[in-house]
Amino acid sequence: QFTTNPEEIAGATSMLYNGGKYIKPHCITGITYRSGFQDPITVSDLDDYQPKQVLSDAAAYLSAYMMNKVVNSSEYNYAQILKRDYQTFAKSGTSDYGDAGLEYGIPEGARKDKWMTCATSEYTIAAWNGFDKADANETSYFTDVWDSLNIPGKICSDLLDTMYSDGSAPADLTKP
């Protein structure tokens, strides 16, 4: 079984927009709301990173180029919510219970989570939502209605809107 988390996903995909250089990501793990409600916030040490070349700049660029094509595709997909007047990149995904959820009343193959990474040349965002475990007493899988809400896509879209609300735009990636 393969497990990962949004911080690792963001670090892995951001390398594609950094010319194949991996930089240890930092993660915001809390938010302070306008109402004054505070969730704990920790940000990893921003000085604790050194770029490390892990993929050729050409291979990174080609991968990023394909992720930009996903956003701008004429075929419907969840990443199209990220189409902007500047270059954006995205990859979405899901995992499912297979037949492991049957004992909890979960249909075979039902999705247990949805995620999306999106990026510009300046920032990479990884959004995850889902269920950590199956529960027989609650719906703990994505129904078709929940799936259609595209929650990770909306999170990424809202964050892009916030980051570039001043009208600025990130530079396009440079072809090596």
C-alpha positions in Angstrom: 0.0 0.0 0.0 1.3 3.5 -0.9 0.5 6.4 1.4 1.4 10.0 1.1 0.1 13.4 2.3 -0.6 16.8 0.7 2.7 18.2 1.7 4.6 15.4 0.0 2.4 15.7 -3.1 3.0 19.4 -3.3 6.8 18.9 -3.0 6.9 16.3 -5.7 4.8 18.3 -8.2 6.4 21.7 -7.4 9.6 20.2 -8.7 8.1 20.1 -12.2 7.6 23.9 -12.1 11.1 24.5 -10.6 13.1 23.1 -13.6 13.4 19.7 -12.0 14.7 21.0 -8.7 13.1 19.6 -5.5 12.8 22.2 -2.7 11.4 21.0 0.7 7.9 22.4 0.9 6.5 24.3 3.9 3.0 23.6 5.1 0.4 25.8 6.7 -1.4 23.7 9.2 -3.9 26.2 10.6 -5.9 29.3 9.8 -7.0 32.4 11.7 -10.5 33.4 10.6 -11.8 37.0 10.4 -14.1 36.1 13.3 -11.1 35.6 15.5 -11.3 31.8 15.7 -7.8 30.4 15.5 -6.7 27.0 14.4 -3.1 26.2 15.4 -0.6 27.3 12.7 2.8 25.9 12.2 5.0 26.6 9.2 8.2 24.6 8.7 11.5 26.4 8.9 11.6 28.3 5.5 15.4 28.6 5.7 15.7 24.8 5.9 15.9 24.0 2.2 18.4 23.6 -0.6 17.3 23.0 -4.2 18.3 19.5 -5.4 18.2 18.6 -9.1 16.1 15.4 -9.3 14.8 15.5 -12.9 16.2 17.1 -16.0 14.9 20.6 -16.7 13.5 19.4 -20.1 11.6 16.4 -18.6 10.2 18.7 -15.9 9.1 21.3 -18.5 7.4 18.6 -20.6 5.5 17.2 -17.6 4.4 20.8 -16.6 3.4 21.5 -20.2 1.1 18.4 -20.1 -0.5 19.6 -16.8 -1.2 22.9 -18.3 -2.9 21.1 -21.2 -5.2 19.4 -18.7 -6.4 22.8 -17.4 -7.0 24.1 -20.9 -8.5 20.9 -22.4 -11.6 21.0 -24.5 -12.6 17.7 -22.8 -14.5 18.2 -19.5 -12.4 17.6 -16.4 -12.2 18.8 -12.8 -9.1 20.9 -13.5 -10.8 23.3 -15.9 -12.0 25.4 -12.9 -8.3 26.6 -12.7 -8.2 28.1 -16.2 -6.9 31.7 -15.9 -5.4 34.4 -18.1 -2.0 33.2 -16.8 -0.4 29.7 -16.9 -1.8 27.3 -14.4 -1.1 23.6 -14.0 -3.1 20.8 -12.4 -3.4 17.1 -11.6 -6.3 15.5 -9.8 -6.7 12.1 -8.4 -8.8 9.7 -6.2 -8.3 6.6 -4.3 -11.0 4.0 -3.5 -11.8 1.3 -1.0 -11.8 -1.5 -3.6 -13.8 -4.2 -1.8 -12.4 -3.4 1.7 -15.5 -1.2 2.4 -18.1 -3.8 1.7 -18.3 -4.8 5.4 -19.2 -1.1 6.2 -21.9 -0.9 3.5 -19.7 1.0 1.1 -20.1 0.0 -2.6 -17.2 -1.7 -4.2 -14.8 0.8 -5.8 -16.3 3.8 -4.0 -14.0 6.7 -3.8 -12.6 7.5 -0.3 -10.8 10.7 -1.2 -10.2 13.3 -3.9 -7.2 15.5 -4.3 -5.8 18.1 -6.6 -2.5 19.8 -7.0 -2.5 23.1 -8.9 0.4 25.5 -9.6 1.7 28.6 -11.2 5.4 29.3 -11.7 5.4 30.8 -8.2 3.2 28.6 -6.0 2.1 25.0 -5.7 -1.1 24.0 -3.8 -2.2 20.5 -2.8 -5.8 20.1 -1.6 -7.1 16.8 -0.2 -10.5 15.9 1.1 -11.9 12.6 2.0 -12.3 10.0 4.7 -9.5 8.5 6.8 -11.5 5.4 7.6 -14.7 3.6 6.8 -17.6 3.9 9.2 -20.7 1.8 9.1 -22.8 4.5 10.8 -22.0 7.3 8.5 -21.5 7.9 4.8 -17.7 7.6 4.4 -17.3 7.6 0.7 -17.9 10.0 -2.1 -21.4 9.8 -3.6 -21.9 11.0 -7.2 -23.3 14.2 -5.8 -20.4 14.9 -3.5 -18.0 14.0 -6.3 -19.6 16.5 -8.6 -18.9 19.3 -6.1 -15.2 19.3 -7.0 -14.2 20.5 -3.6 -10.4 20.2 -4.2 -10.8 22.1 -7.4 -12.7 24.9 -5.7 -10.2 25.1 -2.9 -7.4 25.5 -5.4 -9.4 28.0 -7.5 -10.2 30.1 -4.4 -6.5 30.1 -3.3 -5.4 31.2 -6.8 -7.9 34.0 -6.7 -6.7 35.1 -3.3 -3.0 35.0 -4.2 -3.5 37.0 -7.4 -6.3 39.3 -6.2 -4.1 42.3 -6.7 -4.2 41.8 -10.5 -0.6 40.5 -10.6 0.2 37.4 -12.7 3.0 34.9 -12.4 5.5 34.5 -15.2 5.1 31.7 -17.7 7.5 28.8 -17.4 10.6 29.2 -19.5 11.2 26.4 -22.1 14.7 24.9 -21.5 
